[in-house]
Amino acid sequence: MKLVKFYLPAICWTLVVLLLTLLPASDLPNTVFSRVPYFDKLVHMGIFMIFVILWYGGLYRAYRYRQPENIPRQSQPLVLLARIILAAVALGFAIELVQKEWTVLHRDFEWMDWLADTLGAFLGGAIAGELFKLNQEA
């Protein structure tokens, strides 16, 4: 239970992402930015970039807290980063499918949204690797 504190920001952010992406279209705010072409794609990129950074940061802090002497291969930093990126890409795809299938949302599956999610996940991975220096051996 002590390790939950390391993942709490990532868990909260994941819930925010799900809430925002699964809101009915009529509940989305109409702002000045929503009229900027492709601004929603930047939002998608930012959301998934933060998703990867927070989950990777949680793992980094949890591993430092435990101070493992021998980290198994499947837990090495770059492997974990790849898994988090893949999870983010899969989450983005699943969200787009739900938006398509749940007609009450009045939203559609958009390939460009998923592409923006994917780019954001990879960008987040690059930033997280630098922020937490997890691209080096633990």
ROSE-4610 file (N, C-alpha, C; in Angstrom, 1 decimal, always signed):
// ROSE-4610
residu = [M/M/M/K/K/K/L/L/L/V/V/V/K/K/K/F/F/F/Y/Y/Y/L/L/L/P/P/P/A/A/A/I/I/I/C/C/C/W/W/W/T/T/T/L/L/L/V/V/V/V/V/V/L/L/L/L/L/L/L/L/L/T/T/T/L/L/L/L/L/L/P/P/P/A/A/A/S/S/S/D/D/D/L/L/L/P/P/P/N/N/N/T/T/T/V/V/V/F/F/F/S/S/S/R/R/R/V/V/V/P/P/P/Y/Y/Y/F/F/F/D/D/D/K/K/K/L/L/L/V/V/V/H/H/H/M/M/M/G/G/G/I/I/I/F/F/F/M/M/M/I/I/I/F/F/F/V/V/V/I/I/I/L/L/L/W/W/W/Y/Y/Y/G/G/G/G/G/G/L/L/L/Y/Y/Y/R/R/R/A/A/A/Y/Y/Y/R/R/R/Y/Y/Y/R/R/R/Q/Q/Q/P/P/P/E/E/E/N/N/N/I/I/I/P/P/P/R/R/R/Q/Q/Q/S/S/S/Q/Q/Q/P/P/P/L/L/L/V/V/V/L/L/L/L/L/L/A/A/A/R/R/R/I/I/I/I/I/I/L/L/L/A/A/A/A/A/A/V/V/V/A/A/A/L/L/L/G/G/G/F/F/F/A/A/A/I/I/I/E/E/E/L/L/L/V/V/V/Q/Q/Q/K/K/K/E/E/E/W/W/W/T/T/T/V/V/V/L/L/L/H/H/H/R/R/R/D/D/D/F/F/F/E/E/E/W/W/W/M/M/M/D/D/D/W/W/W/L/L/L/A/A/A/D/D/D/T/T/T/L/L/L/G/G/G/A/A/A/F/F/F/L/L/L/G/G/G/G/G/G/A/A/A/I/I/I/A/A/A/G/G/G/E/E/E/L/L/L/F/F/F/K/K/K/L/L/L/N/N/N/Q/Q/Q/E/E/E/A/A/A]
num = [1/1/1/2/2/2/3/3/3/4/4/4/5/5/5/6/6/6/7/7/7/8/8/8/9/9/9/10/10/10/11/11/11/12/12/12/13/13/13/14/14/14/15/15/15/16/16/16/17/17/17/18/18/18/19/19/19/20/20/20/21/21/21/22/22/22/23/23/23/24/24/24/25/25/25/26/26/26/27/27/27/28/28/28/29/29/29/30/30/30/31/31/31/32/32/32/33/33/33/34/34/34/35/35/35/36/36/36/37/37/37/38/38/38/39/39/39/40/40/40/41/41/41/42/42/42/43/43/43/44/44/44/45/45/45/46/46/46/47/47/47/48/48/48/49/49/49/50/50/50/51/51/51/52/52/52/53/53/53/54/54/54/55/55/55/56/56/56/57/57/57/58/58/58/59/59/59/60/60/60/61/61/61/62/62/62/63/63/63/64/64/64/65/65/65/66/66/66/67/67/67/68/68/68/69/69/69/70/70/70/71/71/71/72/72/72/73/73/73/74/74/74/75/75/75/76/76/76/77/77/77/78/78/78/79/79/79/80/80/80/81/81/81/82/82/82/83/83/83/84/84/84/85/85/85/86/86/86/87/87/87/88/88/88/89/89/89/90/90/90/91/91/91/92/92/92/93/93/93/94/94/94/95/95/95/96/96/96/97/97/97/98/98/98/99/99/99/100/100/100/101/101/101/102/102/102/103/103/103/104/104/104/105/105/105/106/106/106/107/107/107/108/108/108/109/109/109/110/110/110/111/111/111/112/112/112/113/113/113/114/114/114/115/115/115/116/116/116/117/117/117/118/118/118/119/119/119/120/120/120/121/121/121/122/122/122/123/123/123/124/124/124/125/125/125/126/126/126/127/127/127/128/128/128/129/129/129/130/130/130/131/131/131/132/132/132/133/133/133/134/134/134/135/135/135/136/136/136/137/137/137/138/138/138]
x = [+0.8/+0.0/+0.9/+2.1/+3.0/+3.3/+3.4/+3.8/+2.7/+1.4/+0.3/+0.6/+1.3/+1.5/+2.4/+3.2/+4.0/+3.2/+2.1/+1.3/+0.0/-0.2/-1.5/-1.6/-0.6/-0.8/-1.2/-0.5/-0.8/-2.2/-2.7/-4.0/-5.0/-4.8/-5.8/-5.8/-4.6/-4.6/-5.3/-5.2/-5.9/-7.4/-7.8/-9.3/-9.8/-8.9/-9.3/-9.3/-8.4/-8.3/-9.6/-10.0/-11.2/-12.4/-12.5/-13.6/-13.8/-12.7/-12.7/-12.9/-12.4/-12.5/-13.8/-14.5/-15.8/-17.0/-16.8/-17.9/-18.7/-20.0/-20.8/-20.3/-20.4/-19.9/-20.6/-21.8/-22.6/-22.1/-21.4/-20.8/-19.4/-18.8/-17.5/-17.6/-16.7/-16.7/-16.4/-17.1/-16.8/-16.0/-14.7/-13.8/-13.2/-12.5/-11.8/-10.8/-10.2/-9.2/-9.9/-11.1/-11.8/-12.1/-11.9/-12.1/-10.7/-9.6/-8.3/-8.2/-7.9/-7.8/-6.8/-7.2/-6.4/-5.9/-6.5/-6.1/-6.4/-7.5/-7.9/-6.8/-6.1/-5.0/-3.8/-3.6/-2.5/-3.0/-4.3/-4.8/-4.6/-4.9/-4.7/-3.2/-2.4/-0.9/-0.5/-0.9/-0.6/-1.1/-2.3/-2.9/-2.1/-1.8/-1.1/+0.4/+1.0/+2.3/+2.4/+1.5/+1.5/+1.2/+0.3/+0.0/+1.3/+2.1/+3.3/+4.3/+4.5/+5.4/+5.0/+3.7/+3.3/+3.4/+3.1/+3.2/+4.7/+5.5/+6.9/+7.6/+7.2/+7.7/+7.3/+6.1/+5.6/+6.5/+6.8/+7.6/+9.0/+9.5/+10.9/+11.0/+10.0/+10.0/+9.8/+9.0/+8.7/+10.0/+10.7/+11.9/+13.0/+13.1/+14.1/+13.8/+12.5/+12.1/+12.5/+12.3/+12.6/+14.2/+14.8/+16.3/+16.6/+16.1/+16.4/+17.9/+18.4/+19.8/+19.9/+19.0/+19.0/+17.6/+17.5/+16.2/+16.1/+15.0/+14.8/+14.7/+15.1/+15.1/+13.8/+12.6/+11.4/+11.0/+11.8/+11.6/+12.6/+13.5/+14.5/+13.8/+14.4/+13.8/+13.3/+14.0/+13.6/+12.4/+12.4/+11.3/+10.1/+10.2/+9.0/+8.5/+9.4/+9.0/+8.2/+8.7/+8.0/+6.6/+6.5/+5.2/+4.2/+4.7/+3.8/+3.4/+4.3/+3.9/+2.9/+3.1/+2.2/+0.8/+0.8/-0.4/-1.2/-0.4/-1.0/-1.6/-0.9/-1.4/-2.6/-2.6/-3.8/-5.0/-4.7/-5.8/-6.4/-5.6/-6.1/-7.0/-6.5/-7.3/-8.7/-8.6/-9.8/-10.8/-10.3/-11.1/-11.8/-11.1/-11.7/-12.8/-12.6/-13.6/-14.8/-14.6/-15.8/-16.5/-15.8/-16.5/-17.4/-16.9/-17.6/-18.9/-18.7/-19.7/-20.8/-20.4/-21.4/-22.1/-23.2/-23.8/-24.3/-24.6/-25.0/-24.0/-22.7/-21.7/-21.7/-22.3/-22.4/-20.9/-20.1/-18.7/-18.3/-17.2/-16.8/-15.4/-15.1/-13.7/-13.0/-11.9/-11.1/-9.6/-9.2/-7.8/-6.8/-7.1/-6.1/-6.0/-7.1/-7.0/-6.1/-6.3/-5.5/-4.0/-3.8/-2.4/-1.8/-2.6/-2.1/-1.8/-2.7/-2.5/-1.1/-0.9/+0.3/+1.6/+1.5/+2.6/+2.9/+1.8/+2.0/+2.6/+2.2/+2.8/+4.3/+4.7/+6.1/+6.9/+6.3/+6.9/+7.1/+6.0/+6.1/+7.2/+7.3/+8.4/+9.8/+10.0/+11.3/+11.5/+10.5/+10.7/+10.9/+10.1/+10.3/+11.6/+12.1/+13.5/+14.5/+14.4/+15.3/+15.1/+13.8/+13.5/+14.0/+13.8/+14.1/+15.3/+16.0/+17.3/+17.1/+16.0/+15.7/+16.2/+16.8/+17.4/+18.8/+19.2/+20.4/+20.1/+21.1/+20.8/+20.6/+19.6/+19.2/+20.3]
y = [-1.2/+0.0/+1.3/+1.1/+2.3/+2.8/+1.9/+2.2/+2.9/+2.9/+3.6/+5.1/+5.6/+7.1/+7.5/+6.6/+6.9/+6.9/+6.1/+6.0/+6.9/+7.5/+8.3/+9.4/+10.2/+11.2/+10.6/+9.5/+8.8/+8.2/+7.7/+7.1/+8.2/+9.3/+10.5/+11.0/+11.1/+11.7/+10.7/+9.4/+8.4/+8.6/+8.8/+9.0/+10.3/+11.4/+12.6/+12.4/+11.7/+11.4/+10.7/+9.7/+8.9/+9.8/+10.6/+11.5/+12.5/+13.1/+14.1/+13.5/+12.4/+11.8/+11.0/+10.7/+10.0/+10.8/+12.1/+13.0/+13.1/+13.2/+13.5/+14.8/+14.8/+15.9/+17.2/+17.1/+18.3/+18.9/+18.1/+18.6/+19.2/+19.1/+19.7/+21.2/+21.9/+23.4/+23.9/+25.0/+25.6/+26.9/+26.9/+28.0/+28.6/+29.7/+30.3/+29.3/+28.5/+27.5/+26.4/+26.1/+25.1/+25.5/+26.7/+27.2/+27.2/+27.0/+27.0/+25.6/+25.7/+24.4/+23.4/+22.2/+21.1/+21.3/+22.3/+22.5/+21.2/+20.5/+19.3/+18.2/+18.3/+17.3/+17.6/+18.9/+19.3/+18.9/+19.0/+18.6/+17.1/+16.3/+14.8/+14.5/+15.2/+14.9/+15.2/+16.4/+16.8/+15.8/+15.4/+14.5/+13.2/+12.6/+11.3/+11.5/+12.6/+12.9/+12.9/+13.6/+13.7/+12.3/+11.5/+10.2/+9.3/+9.3/+8.5/+9.1/+10.4/+11.0/+10.6/+10.7/+10.4/+8.9/+8.1/+6.6/+6.2/+6.8/+6.5/+7.1/+8.3/+8.9/+8.1/+7.6/+6.7/+5.5/+4.9/+3.7/+4.0/+5.1/+5.6/+5.8/+6.5/+6.7/+5.5/+4.6/+3.3/+2.4/+2.4/+1.6/+2.2/+3.5/+4.2/+3.9/+3.9/+3.7/+2.3/+1.3/-0.1/-0.4/+0.4/+0.3/-1.2/-1.7/-3.1/-3.3/-4.4/-4.7/-5.3/-6.2/-6.9/-6.8/-5.9/-5.7/-6.7/-7.5/-8.5/-7.8/-8.5/-7.9/-7.3/-7.9/-7.4/-6.1/-5.8/-4.5/-3.5/-3.7/-2.7/-1.4/-0.3/+1.0/+1.1/+0.7/+0.9/+0.0/-1.2/-2.2/-1.6/-1.1/-0.4/+0.7/+1.5/+2.7/+2.2/+1.2/+0.7/+0.2/-0.5/-1.0/+0.1/+1.2/+2.3/+3.0/+3.2/+3.8/+2.9/+1.6/+0.7/+0.8/+0.9/+1.0/+2.3/+3.4/+4.6/+4.6/+4.0/+3.8/+3.0/+1.9/+1.0/+1.7/+2.5/+3.3/+4.3/+5.0/+5.9/+5.2/+4.1/+3.3/+2.9/+2.4/+1.9/+3.0/+4.2/+5.4/+5.7/+5.7/+6.0/+5.0/+3.7/+2.7/+2.9/+3.3/+3.5/+4.7/+5.8/+7.0/+6.6/+5.7/+5.2/+4.4/+3.4/+2.5/+3.0/+3.9/+4.4/+5.6/+5.4/+6.5/+7.6/+7.3/+8.4/+9.5/+9.2/+10.2/+11.2/+10.8/+11.7/+12.1/+11.1/+11.3/+10.2/+10.4/+9.4/+8.9/+7.8/+7.3/+8.2/+8.8/+9.7/+9.1/+8.7/+8.2/+9.3/+10.5/+11.6/+11.8/+11.6/+11.7/+10.6/+9.4/+8.3/+8.5/+9.1/+9.4/+10.4/+11.4/+12.5/+11.8/+10.9/+10.2/+9.5/+8.8/+8.0/+8.9/+10.0/+10.9/+11.5/+11.8/+12.3/+11.3/+10.0/+9.0/+8.8/+8.8/+8.7/+10.0/+11.1/+12.4/+12.3/+11.9/+11.7/+10.7/+9.7/+8.7/+9.3/+10.1/+10.8/+11.8/+12.5/+13.5/+12.8/+11.7/+11.0/+10.4/+9.8/+9.3/+10.3/+11.5/+12.6/+13.1/+13.2/+13.8/+12.8/+11.5/+10.6/+9.8/+10.1/+9.4/+7.9/+7.4/+6.0/+5.3/+6.1/+5.4/+4.8/+5.0/+4.4/+3.2/+2.3/+1.1/+1.5/+0.8/+1.1/+0.6]
z = [+0.0/+0.0/+0.0/+0.5/+0.5/-0.9/-1.8/-3.2/-3.9/-3.4/-4.1/-4.2/-3.3/-3.3/-4.5/-5.0/-6.2/-7.4/-7.4/-8.6/-8.6/-7.5/-7.3/-8.3/-8.7/-9.7/-11.1/-11.4/-12.7/-12.7/-11.6/-11.5/-11.6/-10.9/-11.0/-12.4/-13.1/-14.4/-15.4/-15.2/-16.0/-15.9/-14.7/-14.5/-15.2/-15.1/-15.8/-17.3/-17.8/-19.3/-19.7/-18.9/-19.3/-19.2/-18.1/-18.0/-19.2/-19.5/-20.6/-21.9/-22.2/-23.5/-23.7/-22.6/-22.7/-22.4/-22.3/-22.1/-23.4/-23.3/-24.5/-25.2/-26.5/-27.3/-26.8/-26.5/-26.1/-24.7/-23.9/-22.7/-22.7/-23.9/-24.1/-24.2/-23.5/-23.5/-24.9/-25.3/-26.5/-26.2/-26.5/-26.1/-27.4/-27.2/-28.3/-28.9/-28.1/-28.6/-29.5/-29.1/-29.9/-31.4/-31.7/-33.0/-33.8/-33.1/-33.7/-34.4/-35.7/-36.5/-35.8/-35.6/-35.1/-33.7/-33.0/-31.6/-30.7/-31.1/-30.3/-30.5/-31.6/-31.8/-30.8/-30.6/-29.6/-28.2/-27.9/-26.6/-26.4/-27.5/-27.4/-27.2/-27.9/-27.7/-26.3/-25.8/-24.4/-23.3/-23.5/-22.5/-22.4/-23.6/-23.6/-23.2/-23.5/-23.1/-21.6/-21.0/-19.5/-18.9/-19.5/-19.1/-19.0/-20.0/-20.0/-19.0/-18.9/-17.9/-16.5/-16.2/-14.8/-14.5/-15.4/-15.1/-15.0/-15.8/-15.8/-14.5/-14.2/-13.0/-11.7/-11.7/-10.6/-10.5/-11.6/-11.6/-11.1/-11.6/-11.2/-9.7/-9.1/-7.7/-6.9/-7.4/-6.7/-6.7/-7.8/-7.8/-7.0/-7.0/-6.1/-4.6/-4.3/-2.9/-2.5/-3.4/-3.1/-3.1/-3.9/-4.2/-4.5/-5.6/-6.0/-6.3/-5.9/-6.2/-7.6/-7.9/-9.2/-9.8/-10.7/-11.4/-12.5/-12.5/-13.6/-14.9/-16.0/-17.3/-17.7/-17.4/-17.8/-17.0/-16.0/-15.3/-15.5/-16.5/-16.8/-17.4/-17.2/-17.5/-18.9/-19.9/-21.3/-21.6/-21.0/-21.2/-20.6/-19.4/-18.7/-19.5/-20.1/-20.9/-22.1/-22.8/-23.9/-23.6/-22.4/-22.0/-21.7/-21.1/-20.8/-22.0/-23.0/-24.3/-25.0/-25.0/-25.7/-25.0/-23.6/-22.9/-23.2/-23.4/-23.7/-25.2/-26.1/-27.5/-27.5/-26.7/-26.7/-26.0/-25.0/-24.3/-25.3/-26.0/-27.0/-28.0/-28.5/-29.5/-28.9/-27.7/-27.0/-26.7/-26.4/-26.2/-27.5/-28.6/-29.9/-30.3/-30.0/-30.2/-29.4/-28.1/-27.2/-27.8/-28.2/-28.7/-29.9/-30.7/-31.9/-31.5/-30.6/-30.3/-29.4/-28.4/-27.5/-28.2/-28.9/-29.6/-28.8/-27.5/-26.6/-26.4/-26.7/-26.6/-27.8/-28.9/-30.1/-30.5/-30.5/-30.9/-31.9/-32.6/-33.6/-33.4/-34.0/-34.1/-35.1/-34.6/-35.5/-35.5/-36.6/-36.8/-36.4/-36.7/-36.4/-34.9/-34.2/-32.7/-32.2/-32.7/-32.2/-32.6/-33.8/-34.2/-33.2/-32.9/-31.9/-30.6/-30.1/-28.9/-28.9/-30.0/-30.2/-30.2/-30.9/-31.0/-29.6/-28.9/-27.5/-26.6/-26.7/-25.9/-26.2/-27.4/-27.7/-27.3/-27.4/-26.9/-25.4/-24.7/-23.3/-22.9/-23.6/-23.3/-23.5/-24.5/-24.7/-23.5/-23.1/-22.1/-20.7/-20.5/-19.2/-19.1/-20.2/-20.2/-19.8/-20.2/-19.9/-18.4/-18.1/-16.8/-15.7/-15.8/-14.8/-15.1/-16.1/-16.5/-16.4/-16.9/-16.9/-18.2/-19.1/-20.2/-19.9/-18.7/-18.3/-17.5/-17.3/-16.5/-15.1/-14.4/-13.1/-12.1]
